[in-house]
Amino acid sequence: ILGERLQVRRLLDGCVRRVDESLEVIARFYDVRSRKISWSESYVIPVHDIFDVLNQIVEQTADSVRSGSAKDAPVAEAIDTEIGLKMIEGVQSYREMSPEGLLRAESAFRVVLEMEVEYAPAWLGLARVYLQPAWPSTADNPAGHERSREAALKALELDSRMAGAHLVLSQIGRVHDWNFRQALAEARLA
């Protein structure tokens, strides 16, 4: 049903579950018309090798697309290990929701942007960090919602489909700007 609503011929689906110190990753393509799996692969990997394996999954998925078994399916870009690890550090620090955690998250996302300035998820990470009430604002570090808006807009400039950035802009519109029409419009875009 989702594939029909999206008007695509194939969907990429998968799941991850932890088993002791390993991860089981399952990736599969569904043919929307036949409602059958056209390609599937399962991987069991040590947690510390996750980005190498994700890159292998991307390559195997791309090979599947090229060979025709998953024809017309979109192909993702490979994940740089350093960027991936810094993003995880940033997200984990962000989830602490403490001033210290938010500062560590900001630092991690900034390191990612030093490596890849056009990495939209890092811009979204900054937008989320700056929006939090626990963000420690000082004279050198002004209140976060304007910085959050700038980072969310940069994320959308790089990837217009980034739902999280639209949600950040929706929250800014609702809470800081009191522009409920704009907040609703952004929420609908998400």
Disulfide bonds with the S-S distance in Angstrom:
none
